[in-house]
Amino acid sequence: MIWRTCTRSSTPSIKIPRETLKKILEGLKTFEEKRMFLHQNITLGSVAKQLKTNTSYLSKVINSYKGKNFKSYLNGL
């Protein structure tokens, strides 16, 4: 398994398998393009389930790549 360390100046390094990271980023792109964030009662858990990942990885990717927490990410879409 190949791991990728994700770093951002304001966040600690995180380790996520490269394929998992790619899958989450692609899933978030689709989530945004299909405007799935407009569904009622959207939660970190429900998005993680849609992307077939866990909430920890999803949260870390959003924090590192979007520079926001989940709630701020949704509000910014």
URFENBEL-V688883 format. One record per backbone hydrogen bond with DSSP energy under -0.5 kcal/mol. NH is the residue of the N-H (numbers start at 1). CO is the residue of the C=O. Records with the same first field share a line. If there is no record, write none. Layout:
# URFENBEL-V688883
NH->CO, CO
This chain:
# URFENBEL-V688883
4->16
6->4, 14
7->5
8->11
11->8
14->6
16->4, 14
18->2
21->17
22->18
23->19
24->20
25->21
26->22
27->23
28->24
29->25
30->26
31->27
32->28
33->29
34->30
35->32
36->31
37->31
38->35
39->36
42->39
47->43
48->44
49->45
50->46
51->47
52->49
53->48
58->54
59->55
60->56
61->57
62->58
63->59
64->60
65->61
66->61, 62
67->62
68->62
73->69
74->70
75->71
76->72
77->74
